[in-house]
Amino acid sequence: MLTRLQKLRRLPAEERWLLVQSAVLLPIVHLALKFISVARLQGLVTRAMRAPRPRQISPQATARMVRIAAHRGLYHFKCLDQSLVLGWLLRRHGTDARIVFGARKEDNQMEAHAWVEVDGLALNDDIHQHFSPFEELTATSVNLTTP
């Protein structure tokens, strides 16, 4: 069985670099969200981003590296942290990525979720189909009254 270090060495250099970037960005984003809003954080990142670099790795591989960094470290990062990092990494490499926020009501509890889409396809999860994107929510599709 391969150790984590052996698996890391087998990755192409571009994927290793994305994994390192993800491992650094995830805790920064997580901490920043404790003090500022998502919109403010996105604005700061957008202003700090340089011109897009040509993509050398697929959006799916980028999502895989973010997912590995999010789940293999000391802390398991949530969907919002992962989606923000993935969206920024993709846009930085010239991919038109869209961060989608959705909600659902499960067991009388409102749950929220975030994921990244490229060309209408979700990259970083397989549960997004159970959530309604916010722009699609209507007053009749969500019961806002308490039981």
Phi and psi in degrees as a GROMACS rama.xvg file:
@    title "Ramachandran Plot"
@    xaxis  label "Phi"
@    yaxis  label "Psi"
@TYPE xy
-75.3545  138.688  LEU-2
-79.1855  166.349  THR-3
-60.3266  -39.0018  ARG-4
-65.0508  -40.2785  LEU-5
-64.3816  -40.8074  GLN-6
-63.8324  -41.6103  LYS-7
-61.0507  -42.4846  LEU-8
-65.6979  -29.5132  ARG-9
-77.0451  -16.3691  ARG-10
-68.1216  145.99  LEU-11
-61.2818  154.016  PRO-12
-55.5289  -39.9085  ALA-13
-63.3822  -40.3095  GLU-14
-70.0374  -39.8361  GLU-15
-59.3878  -43.0195  ARG-16
-64.2536  -41.7915  TRP-17
-63.6746  -37.4193  LEU-18
-64.0666  -42.7502  LEU-19
-63.9555  -46.5337  VAL-20
-59.3669  -42.975  GLN-21
-63.2591  -43.9538  SER-22
-63.8637  -29.9352  ALA-23
-81.5206  -43.6322  VAL-24
-71.7286  -35.9462  LEU-25
-57.1981  -50.7192  LEU-26
-67.6875  -31.2695  PRO-27
-64.261  -46.311  ILE-28
-63.587  -45.3733  VAL-29
-58.2003  -46.1443  HIS-30
-67.4477  -42.9583  LEU-31
-60.7352  -37.1535  ALA-32
-68.3856  -14.0294  LEU-33
-76.7918  -17.8867  LYS-34
-117.425  -25.5938  PHE-35
-134.359  163.193  ILE-36
-76.3446  163.81  SER-37
-59.7983  -44.6624  VAL-38
-61.0339  -43.4452  ALA-39
-65.4646  -42.5261  ARG-40
-63.2882  -43.4309  LEU-41
-62.381  -39.8973  GLN-42
-62.0418  -43.0899  GLY-43
-62.7445  -43.571  LEU-44
-67.7493  -41.8061  VAL-45
-60.5018  -42.6593  THR-46
-67.7029  -31.3357  ARG-47
-82.5437  -17.4111  ALA-48
-70.1854  139.58  MET-49
-87.1438  179.908  ARG-50
-57.417  144.089  ALA-51
-57.7065  141.511  PRO-52
-96.4044  149.324  ARG-53
-59.5843  140.74  PRO-54
-72.1911  128.239  ARG-55
-110.737  -6.75536  GLN-56
-139.498  148.507  ILE-57
-70.4484  154.146  SER-58
-58.0166  -35.7463  PRO-59
-65.8315  -40.6996  GLN-60
-68.5225  -36.4461  ALA-61
-62.1884  -44.9206  THR-62
-61.2823  -38.4757  ALA-63
-63.4894  -41.3481  ARG-64
-67.0288  -40.0532  MET-65
-64.7398  -42.5144  VAL-66
-62.2633  -42.4697  ARG-67
-62.4796  -47.4534  ILE-68
-61.9256  -35.3419  ALA-69
-72.9392  -27.2181  ALA-70
-112.316  -11.3595  HIS-71
-103.624  -2.32021  ARG-72
-90.6957  -164.402  GLY-73
-71.2449  -27.1721  LEU-74
-124.866  139.496  TYR-75
-96.5989  114.904  HIS-76
-83.2304  147.499  PHE-77
-80.6442  173.978  LYS-78
-60.8103  -36.2926  CYS-79
-65.9956  -47.5503  LEU-80
-57.6641  -48.4461  ASP-81
-62.9768  -42.5738  GLN-82
-66.9229  -40.8428  SER-83
-63.3976  -46.2955  LEU-84
-64.4671  -46.6191  VAL-85
-61.4639  -45.8152  LEU-86
-58.9037  -44.172  GLY-87
-66.1473  -42.8571  TRP-88
-63.3048  -41.4572  LEU-89
-65.5822  -46.7898  LEU-90
-64.0144  -34.8073  ARG-91
-62.8213  -26.4244  ARG-92
-102.854  20.3527  HIS-93
82.74  10.2509  GLY-94
-91.5787  132.068  THR-95
-78.1204  90.5645  ASP-96
-103.713  142.699  ALA-97
-122.198  125.057  ARG-98
-87.9139  125.129  ILE-99
-112.666  135.18  VAL-100
-112.412  134.474  PHE-101
-139.304  172.178  GLY-102
-146.831  161.628  ALA-103
-154.581  160.654  ARG-104
-108.598  119.709  LYS-105
-130.861  123.365  GLU-106
51.5808  46.8345  ASP-107
63.046  17.9491  ASN-108
-120.29  139.376  GLN-109
-86.2585  128.653  MET-110
-120.232  143.515  GLU-111
-115.867  156.937  ALA-112
-151.711  152.988  HIS-113
-131.859  143.09  ALA-114
-151.213  168.602  TRP-115
-114.186  134.633  VAL-116
-119.341  141.614  GLU-117
-128.466  122.796  VAL-118
53.5689  37.2584  ASP-119
81.246  0.305611  GLY-120
-106.225  130.788  LEU-121
-74.0665  132.992  ALA-122
-100.055  -35.2355  LEU-123
-108.783  16.4418  ASN-124
-166.574  171.946  ASP-125
-126.617  12.1394  ASP-126
-108.214  -0.934658  ILE-127
-59.396  -27.5588  HIS-128
-65.1947  -13.387  GLN-129
-89.0282  0.670482  HIS-130
-119.472  144.85  PHE-131
-94.7139  122.715  SER-132
-57.9384  144.537  PRO-133
-55.5879  -39.023  PHE-134
-69.1776  -14.7323  GLU-135
-97.2522  -8.09102  GLU-136
-70.4215  137.082  LEU-137
-126.834  166.096  THR-138
-61.5027  -29.7443  ALA-139
-83.693  -18.9069  THR-140
-89.3586  -12.8781  SER-141
-128.879  124.553  VAL-142
-86.3896  109.313  ASN-143
-90.8906  0.576724  LEU-144
-90.2053  151.133  THR-145
-83.5083  147.221  THR-146
